[in-house]
Amino acid sequence: MMSSTIERNGSIMGFGNCINYRQELGVGLPIDVDKGRPLVIAHPAAGIYYHSSMSLFEDTKHPFLHVMVDYGDYYPNTYPYVVDCANYALYHRLPDSSLGHNVFRKASISTPHWQMHVIGEAYEFLSKAPPLDILYVDWFTWLDEFIVKPETSFCDMMSHYIHKIRDGGLIIIDDKHENIEQWNNYPKERTKITNDSEIEYLCHIEWLGTNWQDEMTTYSAKVLKVHHNLESKLGQKNWFEEIKKWFWTSIPEFALNKSQIEKMIENKQEESIHHLAVTWNDWHDTWRDVYMDLERPVLQPIPPFKAWPRNSYLEYLKWLKEHPKLLFEKLQKRTL
Ligand SMILES: C[S@@+](CC[C@H](N)C(=O)[O-])C[C@H]1O[C@@H](n2cnc3c(N)ncnc32)[C@H](O)[C@@H]1O
């Protein structure tokens, strides 16, 4: 028997604000979201195209971790910088993950979110990392060595990763390279791709977002749902406990315990940024001391004044306090 995660047939409201084309025109992604934890989305081999997946989640008002894995360091604070038309940087750099990956957030958004950039081979990293809620993919070279036959290429590739997507989770295939047949021949009917798992095509979606030059762009993608056999190991898995493992290593506040979070709230703790992140004051000092005298200065982007909009960091700490299951568990001492 396959899982029966809640179906939204008949309801037009899914998660977020994209347009979905199912039997009728609807709004949102067809996924059930656990309100008690951030959603985890990976967009491997994104290059500088991560704005597509970012824009699908940034206005959902639900916390999320956005994981990039690429050979290149396409950080928003390196060239080509992610800036608006007045050269203001849109992202701020946060403390690194415990494994040293660079982490950023979009400074204008109150919703807690973290964009983590892992430099490395995507399959190598993701196949060893905790599972995901959503795999967003536009470039499949990290999976295409698993293709056995041209007719089954999509299923061949996904059969090597599907155990890392939670039951009821999604595979979102960006339309950017829909002309590449072997990456886009997903089955149109619900199909078993391993002994324990099936994929089901659900719908086509479209949404608006900005691109790497901060221009408004329309994106579109296909959405497939993952089902695991309830009688199998995957069907029995506690996905909450598995997915939670992302947070302790990626986000410093999640590695604290409840009383530490309470103390931070009591102290009205301000957020920290990365110790190498250029602050607004640094930028102005450089402008005053160096650039003012130059005839045609090449200006680095102006960093955001704060990494979080007013009060939103404190709101996030309060949200964490309300979700203690996400926090690091107190170590059981063997002695008193
Ligand atoms: C041609 S660009 C495509 C960028 C973007 N995804 C798109 O479709 O426009 C390919 C990107 O995938 C990355 N890439 C290719 N194979 C990869 C792999 N096995 N692991 C990690 N990154 C990979 C490259 O470094 C590069 O940034």
The ligand as an ORCA input file, in Angstrom:
! r2SCAN-3c Opt
* xyz 0 1
  C      25.277     25.207    -17.470
  S      25.187     25.625    -15.798
  C      23.447     25.581    -15.531
  C      23.021     26.537    -14.483
  C      21.524     26.514    -14.193
  N      21.156     25.363    -13.426
  C      20.725     26.581    -15.454
  O      20.086     25.603    -15.813
  O      20.750     27.630    -16.060
  C      25.686     24.149    -15.001
  C      25.973     24.339    -13.526
  O      25.931     23.085    -12.913
  C      27.090     22.901    -12.118
  N      27.325     21.441    -12.102
  C      27.328     20.589    -13.132
  N      27.486     19.322    -12.726
  C      27.566     19.367    -11.372
  C      27.740     18.390    -10.355
  N      27.847     17.096    -10.658
  N      27.794     18.805     -9.074
  C      27.711     20.129     -8.765
  N      27.539     21.096     -9.684
  C      27.477     20.727    -10.973
  C      28.154     23.720    -12.791
  O      29.169     24.085    -11.884
  C      27.341     24.918    -13.262
  O      27.245     25.915    -12.286
*
